Amino acid sequence: MWASLGKMFLFIGIIMVVLGGIMLAGGKLFGLGRLPGDIYIQRGNFSFYFPIMTGLILSILLTIIINIFRR
């Protein structure tokens, strides 16, 4: 039981490290966050950002990756 729990925590940790690296480098390398369809409104000292297309693309990519690993 403890061995399987340890493997699960290790797997989750690896996924978090990879996702963190992608998030740090994603905006600079892939243009994530500045895609057409992302909403950015700035008025005075107020700014609103809603990444619709970035969220859709990341969702599709993660779905594909998870389906590959589940097979």
Stockholm file with secondary structure:
# STOCKHOLM 1.0

chainA/1-71         MWASLGKMFLFIGIIMVVLGGIMLAGGKLFGLGRLPGDIYIQRGNFSFYFPIMTGLILSILLTIIINIFRR
#=GR chainA/1-71 SS CHHHHHHHHHHHHHHHHHHHHHHHHHHHHTCTTCCTTCEEEEETTEEEEECHHHHHHHHHHHHHHHHHHHC
#=GC SS_cons        CHHHHHHHHHHHHHHHHHHHHHHHHHHHHTCTTCCTTCEEEEETTEEEEECHHHHHHHHHHHHHHHHHHHC
//
